[in-house]
Amino acid sequence: MGLDYYKILGVDKGASAEDVKKAYRNQARKWHPDKHPNDKDFAEEKFKEIAEAYDVLSDQQKRQIYDVYGEGGGDSPFSASSSSRFGGGPGHQDNSDDDVMWESGAAADSNPFASAFGGMGGMSGGMGQQQQQQQQQQQQHPFFNSAAQQRKRPSSSGSHSSTSSGWGTQRQQQQQQQQEVELRLSLEELYKGATKKLKVSRQVFEAATGRAVQQAAQEVLEVAVKPGWKEGTRITFAGKGDELAPGGPSADLVFIVKQKPHAKFTRDGNDLTTAVTLPLVTALTGGSVTVPLLDGRSIVVPVVAPVTPGSTKVVAGEGMPISKKPGTKGDLHVKFDVNMRVKLSQQQKEQLRSILPEQ
């Protein structure tokens, strides 16, 4: 028997799209693996089933196909015995520390779940041709009115089929249903957190003619950046991309965090590295140095002599915030350079020779 997607989400077959969305959020919140540390494998499996159910029932075409085939008949493209599950089926893909699902009208922190749910590819014949036309229209019409550049997922190198009519791969369908946009953030924004408001324009189809047109920016999407987010973090707005077909569903709009280069700090995971230049006298005799931080604070770092140029001192707990562990931070690595450009008189040089050992 295949999975009963309605039962998994706890809705009946007449449930509206909004009911399906609400049920998905509730079930995903309940079975998120982070909430079940003692039974994570079981929770992950449940979470994947919930994601798979939502992926099908939230898509009008796939839901219709699922309803026709029933709840997992032997010939169903959704059957557990069918190879159209594509090696495990759609589900949470944790490609970075934070994958966050954002629904329209939801509070910034109300739905901390990933949206990396693929789907079922198109059938050969009429439906396959329609999907090819949709993909061509998407490529010809930009949807995002911003300095950010739209990125398309790379095409799949192969496909798997479960019936003679030819089902496409999950990845191919996912490519059509998700549109990716780079969200460039400064290191300060990723350190302290920020709220980004982004105007979005999108492709829609005219009801009368079915012609694809570019809709002026009508909606402002708000992204609440959490302290500690990393490059590659994905923020998904369900159904906020281009319309995929006249009267049909819209693609998901996925923002992918890209960290801007910083003049003084580099980041490695949860750790930060910065360089400071010490006076020669401090390097030789010791002392302290003041290091400014990303949040505007400054800390005093003790210097133990002698200091070798290029050596590093680690300051625990002054790195990047760890988004999954609020209140904790990585480490700060302070790399020491030494200012060797010192002009000495002949007398001072003689004094140094008498003080410093030759070896």
Salt bridges, closest charged atoms under 4 A:
ASP34 OD2 - HIS32 ND1 3.82
ASP34 OD1 - LYS40 NZ 3.93
GLU52 OE2 - ARG85 NH1 2.14
ASP55 OD2 - LYS62 NZ 3.02
GLU71 OE2 - LYS13 NZ 3.87
ASP94 OD2 - LYS324 NZ 3.82
ASP97 OD2 - LYS230 NZ 2.74
GLU103 OE1 - LYS21 NZ 3.95
GLU180 OE2 - ARG153 NE 3.18
GLU180 OE2 - ARG234 NH2 3.35
GLU182 OE1 - ARG184 NH1 3.91
GLU188 OE2 - HIS262 NE2 2.66
GLU189 OE2 - LYS196 NZ 3.08
GLU206 OE2 - ARG211 NH2 3.32
GLU219 OE2 - LYS240 NZ 3.09
GLU231 OE2 - LYS258 NZ 3.48
ASP271 OD2 - HIS333 NE2 3.42
ASP295 OD2 - ARG297 NE 2.73
GLU318 OE1 - ARG297 NH2 2.84
GLU350 OE2 - ARG353 NH1 3.18
